[in-house]
Amino acid sequence: GYQFVHAADMMYCAENHVRMMKTGESGLTVFRLLTKKGSWVWVQANARLVYKAGKPDCIIAQQRALSNEEGEEHLQKRNLQLPF
């Protein structure tokens, strides 16, 4: 599904994906997702890994669309957390 994620959000989403694989929870992830009409919509997601018989079985994600203003606000907060 990464082909539908905005290029500027890809590494951020990948980091949260890796966190989910390590800890079982992705944490709150806000990113831009490509729509069928070719525009971008901000999405807030939280995913968790579900285990069956002690092994990873599936991922359950809750997502909701955000307004452009909400998405831009999250992006500014994310940029403030960069290590450089």
C-alpha positions in Angstrom: 0.0 0.0 0.0 3.0 2.4 0.1 2.3 3.4 -3.5 -0.7 5.3 -2.2 1.2 7.2 0.5 2.6 10.7 -0.2 6.4 10.5 -0.9 7.1 13.1 1.8 5.3 10.8 4.4 6.8 7.5 3.3 9.7 7.3 5.8 7.5 8.4 8.6 5.0 5.7 7.8 7.8 3.1 7.4 9.2 4.0 10.8 5.8 3.5 12.5 5.3 0.2 10.5 8.7 -1.0 11.9 7.6 0.1 15.4 4.4 -1.9 15.0 6.3 -5.0 14.0 8.6 -4.7 17.0 6.1 -3.6 19.7 2.7 -4.6 18.3 1.4 -1.0 18.1 2.1 1.6 15.5 1.1 4.6 17.6 -0.8 7.5 16.1 0.2 8.0 12.4 -0.9 10.9 10.3 -0.1 10.9 6.6 -1.5 11.8 3.2 -3.2 9.1 1.2 -3.9 9.2 -2.6 -7.6 9.1 -3.4 -9.2 7.5 -6.5 -9.6 11.0 -8.0 -5.9 11.6 -7.7 -6.0 14.1 -4.8 -4.5 13.7 -1.4 -6.4 13.3 1.9 -5.0 13.4 5.3 -5.6 10.2 7.3 -5.0 9.5 11.0 -4.3 5.8 11.6 -3.5 3.5 14.5 -2.6 -0.1 13.8 -1.9 -3.1 16.0 -0.6 -6.5 15.3 -2.8 -9.5 16.3 -1.2 -12.7 17.2 -2.7 -16.2 16.8 -1.0 -19.2 18.5 1.9 -17.0 19.4 2.6 -15.9 15.8 1.7 -12.6 14.0 -1.6 -13.3 12.3 -3.0 -10.0 11.0 -2.9 -6.2 11.3 -6.0 -4.3 12.5 -5.9 -0.6 11.7 -8.4 2.2 12.6 -8.3 5.1 10.2 -10.2 8.4 9.9 -10.0 11.3 7.5 -8.7 14.6 8.8 -9.3 18.1 7.5 -6.4 19.7 5.6 -5.8 22.0 8.6 -5.6 19.1 11.0 -3.2 17.3 8.8 -0.9 20.3 8.3 -0.9 20.8 12.1 0.3 17.2 12.6 2.9 17.7 9.9 4.3 20.8 11.7 4.5 18.9 15.0 6.3 16.0 13.2 8.8 18.3 11.6 9.6 19.8 15.1 10.6 16.3 16.3 13.3 15.7 13.6 16.8 15.0 15.1 18.5 17.6 12.9 
